[in-house]
Amino acid sequence: MGEFALIAQYFKRPVQRAVLGVGDDCALLAPRPGMQLAISTDMLVQGRHFFADVDPRTLGHKALAVNLSDLAATGAQPLAFSLALALPSVDAPWLQGFSEGMFALADAHGCELVGGDTTQGPLNICITVFGEVPAGQALLRSGAQPGDDIYVSGHLGDARLALEALLGHIYLPPAALAAARQRLESPSPRVALGTALRGIASSALDLSDGLVGDLGHILQASAVGAELQADEVIARMAATAGGPGVALSLPRDLQLQCCLAGGDDYELCFTAAAHQRDAVQQASRAAQTPVHCVGRITAEPGLRVVDAQGQAMAQRWASFDHFSA
């Protein structure tokens, strides 16, 4: 099967909202009046971001999900995406599963494939996603203020826990591993929450490399500091299959490592003024996504992780970095 036959069979679909989709040199998008385009690109590389034996349908889901998560962090509504795909060879069952997983998530968010590229080479998936957000209403990293609450959505640490188990570093019971691996390989982009937080959150980003490192981007962009409550962060790990008895029975150092610096959570971290607490909970209910306050923004620069008594913890956590890992 040639390149263009491959595209036609597995990736070409009727145009939905785009002016012009797959087939020409460029796609054409027309955002609605008063809207701005939000654009993000993410790459997944075999051996770096996913195991070689990952289910292709699951991989198709995650490849798009990590991009939709960026739109969610900006408060943008998905519109369309492009796909650049390097393949070692044409594997029809793999392509069928991959495209089905990707399009299932795309359809759930009304996001259409409008173009891209295919080539032969080591397996590499690069998606660029386009969304729209009302002009002046995008959630940014630069708006956090001293006194703001720090929130995270959903649950943290399960993806890293799955990775540790899959690498043979720890043991998890089969049911717990299956649930944690689901969080690693099939994250849920919090698009509904992101749009619900417009006008409420003072800053936001998505958690891809770990809470400590990613929150650091907000602190730098906003020229503020933060205090994180370790016990509140650890409590967000209790979603692992088997309930809190599995996750919370793990060594405390491992819990902290997974929750503070684990990565691959694809939850939202955002800040909001104290007077917005009711509005935050209303947005949470509207999006059907739980959110939890895990700390506060401070005027003093730097990030402090404190214990239940409010004492700073001496240990330091570093989030994932592709060029220092």
QUIWO-V656491 format. One record per residue. RES is the residue in one letter. OMEGA is omega as a letter, one per 30 degrees, with the letter a starting at -180 (* if undefined). Layout:
# QUIWO-V656491
res=RES omega=OMEGA
res=RES omega=OMEGA
This chain:
# QUIWO-V656491
res=M omega=l
res=G omega=a
res=E omega=a
res=F omega=l
res=A omega=l
res=L omega=l
res=I omega=a
res=A omega=a
res=Q omega=a
res=Y omega=a
res=F omega=a
res=K omega=l
res=R omega=l
res=P omega=l
res=V omega=l
res=Q omega=a
res=R omega=a
res=A omega=l
res=V omega=a
res=L omega=a
res=G omega=a
res=V omega=l
res=G omega=l
res=D omega=a
res=D omega=l
res=C omega=l
res=A omega=l
res=L omega=l
res=L omega=l
res=A omega=l
res=P omega=a
res=R omega=l
res=P omega=l
res=G omega=a
res=M omega=l
res=Q omega=l
res=L omega=l
res=A omega=a
res=I omega=l
res=S omega=l
res=T omega=l
res=D omega=a
res=M omega=l
res=L omega=a
res=V omega=l
res=Q omega=a
res=G omega=l
res=R omega=a
res=H omega=a
res=F omega=l
res=F omega=a
res=A omega=a
res=D omega=a
res=V omega=l
res=D omega=a
res=P omega=l
res=R omega=l
res=T omega=a
res=L omega=l
res=G omega=l
res=H omega=a
res=K omega=a
res=A omega=l
res=L omega=a
res=A omega=a
res=V omega=l
res=N omega=l
res=L omega=l
res=S omega=l
res=D omega=l
res=L omega=l
res=A omega=a
res=A omega=l
res=T omega=a
res=G omega=a
res=A omega=l
res=Q omega=a
res=P omega=l
res=L omega=a
res=A omega=l
res=F omega=l
res=S omega=a
res=L omega=l
res=A omega=a
res=L omega=l
res=A omega=a
res=L omega=l
res=P omega=a
res=S omega=l
res=V omega=a
res=D omega=a
res=A omega=l
res=P omega=l
res=W omega=a
res=L omega=l
res=Q omega=l
res=G omega=a
res=F omega=a
res=S omega=l
res=E omega=l
res=G omega=a
res=M omega=a
res=F omega=l
res=A omega=l
res=L omega=l
res=A omega=a
res=D omega=l
res=A omega=a
res=H omega=l
res=G omega=a
res=C omega=a
res=E omega=l
res=L omega=a
res=V omega=l
res=G omega=l
res=G omega=a
res=D omega=l
res=T omega=l
res=T omega=l
res=Q omega=l
res=G omega=l
res=P omega=a
res=L omega=a
res=N omega=a
res=I omega=l
res=C omega=a
res=I omega=l
res=T omega=a
res=V omega=a
res=F omega=l
res=G omega=l
res=E omega=a
res=V omega=l
res=P omega=a
res=A omega=l
res=G omega=a
res=Q omega=a
res=A omega=l
res=L omega=a
res=L omega=l
res=R omega=a
res=S omega=a
res=G omega=a
res=A omega=a
res=Q omega=l
res=P omega=a
res=G omega=l
res=D omega=l
res=D omega=l
res=I omega=a
res=Y omega=l
res=V omega=l
res=S omega=l
res=G omega=a
res=H omega=a
res=L omega=l
res=G omega=a
res=D omega=a
res=A omega=l
res=R omega=l
res=L omega=l
res=A omega=a
res=L omega=l
res=E omega=l
res=A omega=a
res=L omega=l
res=L omega=l
res=G omega=a
res=H omega=l
res=I omega=l
res=Y omega=l
res=L omega=l
res=P omega=a
res=P omega=a
res=A omega=l
res=A omega=l
res=L omega=a
res=A omega=a
res=A omega=l
res=A omega=l
res=R omega=l
res=Q omega=l
res=R omega=l
res=L omega=a
res=E omega=a
res=S omega=a
res=P omega=l
res=S omega=l
res=P omega=a
res=R omega=a
res=V omega=a
res=A omega=l
res=L omega=a
res=G omega=l
res=T omega=l
res=A omega=a
res=L omega=l
res=R omega=a
res=G omega=a
res=I omega=a
res=A omega=l
res=S omega=l
res=S omega=a
res=A omega=l
res=L omega=l
res=D omega=a
res=L omega=l
res=S omega=a
res=D omega=a
res=G omega=a
res=L omega=a
res=V omega=a
res=G omega=a
res=D omega=l
res=L omega=l
res=G omega=l
res=H omega=l
res=I omega=a
res=L omega=l
res=Q omega=a
res=A omega=a
res=S omega=a
res=A omega=l
res=V omega=l
res=G omega=a
res=A omega=l
res=E omega=l
res=L omega=l
res=Q omega=a
res=A omega=a
res=D omega=l
res=E omega=l
res=V omega=l
res=I omega=a
res=A omega=l
res=R omega=a
res=M omega=a
res=A omega=a
res=A omega=a
res=T omega=a
res=A omega=a
res=G omega=l
res=G omega=a
res=P omega=a
res=G omega=l
res=V omega=a
res=A omega=a
res=L omega=l
res=S omega=l
res=L omega=l
res=P omega=a
res=R omega=l
res=D omega=l
res=L omega=l
res=Q omega=a
res=L omega=l
res=Q omega=a
res=C omega=a
res=C omega=a
res=L omega=a
res=A omega=a
res=G omega=a
res=G omega=l
res=D omega=l
res=D omega=a
res=Y omega=l
res=E omega=l
res=L omega=l
res=C omega=a
res=F omega=l
res=T omega=l
res=A omega=l
res=A omega=a
res=A omega=a
res=H omega=l
res=Q omega=a
res=R omega=l
res=D omega=l
res=A omega=l
res=V omega=a
res=Q omega=l
res=Q omega=l
res=A omega=l
res=S omega=l
res=R omega=a
res=A omega=a
res=A omega=a
res=Q omega=a
res=T omega=a
res=P omega=l
res=V omega=a
res=H omega=l
res=C omega=a
res=V omega=a
res=G omega=a
res=R omega=l
res=I omega=a
res=T omega=l
res=A omega=l
res=E omega=a
res=P omega=l
res=G omega=a
res=L omega=l
res=R omega=l
res=V omega=a
res=V omega=l
res=D omega=a
res=A omega=l
res=Q omega=l
res=G omega=l
res=Q omega=l
res=A omega=l
res=M omega=a
res=A omega=a
res=Q omega=l
res=R omega=a
res=W omega=l
res=A omega=l
res=S omega=a
res=F omega=l
res=D omega=a
res=H omega=a
res=F omega=l
res=S omega=a
res=A omega=*
